[in-house]
């Protein structure tokens, strides 16, 4: 049983091992190309199996039967396969034939080249199969490239290893539930991370795609979608993911890509995700140079789409090589051509031209489009006057691998109501750091989409900019003009610094404390003069009283009850999952419901709670529900799989099994819940071992100090380096020699035998620890096979939801603690008054005068 996560990990690890020094952006063409050819071969054989009703046969038997039928019926047989599938791979050129050749020692690289060329010749030449034309062009898959190996033998070895990487994967089965497509997308993303600046040619980061897709998917019924700079097709597929099943089935995909290798990648990606060839129209071409697609029924008119998404290259220079004029219908609306030095608005206008009247367009662009002047300023003004700009979303910097600049997502519509303001969102501060990249978390994406959907104004985050405001700003849409960053720093109060006390206005600003525990706050303060108070209790006392307040406890209990009820509902549902296709729906449903529950509580961050559930899915449920959907919950929980580890290095590097892991149930939780006594005994031994280590360390340090008893007795027993300097351990042979020479009953003898006993005990206990660890490890691994249903329930509940209730209760406490921290800061800020400072100065001056008076001048 293999999950999508395991497939992703295995394929990426294999890619890293096999590509050597080849650039990731280049190697992806080979790896993803051969992976796709395996898919074509598997689909061909699976179609033959269905037609011939050969269920239950082995893969080798199926290949043999396919070969025999092809030899017997020839062209008529292949036409039958093609009429059902749309294409076919001849027996001689099947991926499975390559594997047989490898196993028999008859493999030649030329066979792979011949196979790819044969598919091109026999299938991709007909009009109805245009989606396959050029997929395996030599420009993308040149198997003579010396980067694959400096000579034929090296290339053959590396290509064989790559072929074998996919050998045991059933691509047809993996396509169910989009596992294969997800793995393909994952590899594209990982290659993008490795490719650096080149990644921008073919990949939009997942979290940016999610923001755009979730917004676009909220449009009216979407039957067609277009990406003029389609890259790998990830934006099209991400939008699809957020549509209903019927909409997905009826969706038509259009895209254009200038780079031929990336164009091939797009088509493979869509096909692997189960997009039928007749539903996809992808073109290899330059979107700006010549308009496409045109409506075949109305020449010179562009096709209109329900949704347009794009992540074009930023600020492209010399985009107008075709010397287009403003009369080009795409640019007529603007009344002026975008500058040839920056193609940002050229891409925007192209996409807008193809947007249907009721559609939604989302485009990623650099911030400059919001404020640059000259012709770009004219275009921006025209778009605003036409009421096409709907929303501007500022994103953090360093989201993309190919640029560190911050970007904006611009949402455009043609059916906005007159006078409707433009929503401006500043999401540039919401991210987490992952390595060198900034990443939007699930809560950040959800916050953006919710604010967009509700057209919500939120101080410091979003604003509805009216036409009057925009005109006042001379059509400049730069985000800081409309959203002022919130300054978290509390202004200093001069009077409080001079005379002490905390300003009452600062206390009034503690809104959460004032609303939740006003009596506790009031009882902890005392007025010292008009407008100023002081603390009469310590912050620790106040914190305890606030968190123990009846209202806070009641709110926490209410939260606990609501979350336990929520968990109980999904605990029952998730254990009974039997359909992989519904997994994403469960995730969406859980996330939406937690938002609704948390929205009933005042003064908590709903999106922090949203993130808790998102991480439960990311860390456990994605993999586990996939496994459960393939079998019974309790049966899967009693299964285990080999724990494979990498040992050795270089030529000796190898994969070996080191015990077993629970397929569903984690070994460490089995150990924690079912082997408590054994764990306690083991911890006791480890504590004893640590105490001996500590005692030995003290004796070693003492032995290094001159003129100590330990130095006299133990120095010669210390291990020395090449310069005869003492190290941090005893040398057993030298110790034994020193004991033999020492007088029994002497101080030296007592210290030496003490060290000897400690070393012996350490060795003995270390052996006991290792034996106990091995025994416990084996018992845990065996215990997985005989877990009871009740034990599985306890362990899996802990795995999925062990910390969820406490994390949600923290949401109640955190805003209170944050304001108590502010109170503490204010108290410390104004604790020292001007009078105190003057007194301290006077004291120091007096002390200095006293010192001066005692100075004696000598000759």
Helices and strands as residue ranges (DSSP letters): H 4-19, H 24-52, H 59-73, H 75-85, G 91-93, H 95-104, H 109-122, G 127-132, G 146-148, H 152-165, H 171-175, G 176-178, H 179-195, G 196-201, H 206-216, E 224-227, H 234-241, H 245-250, E 252-257, H 260-272, G 277-279, E 280-284, E 305-310, H 344-353, E 355-366, G 367-370, H 374-385, E 389-394, E 407-412, E 422-426, E 432-434, E 437-439, H 442-454, E 462-465, H 467-472, G 479-481, H 494-499, E 502-503, H 504-508, H 511-516, H 518-523, E 525-529, E 532-535, H 539-547, H 550-575, G 580-582, H 583-598, H 606-616, I 617-621, H 622-630, H 633-637, E 640-647, G 650-652, E 654-662, H 667-674, H 676-704, H 709-714, G 715-717, E 718-720, E 726-730, H 732-741, H 747-783, G 784-786, H 789-801, H 804-829, H 834-853
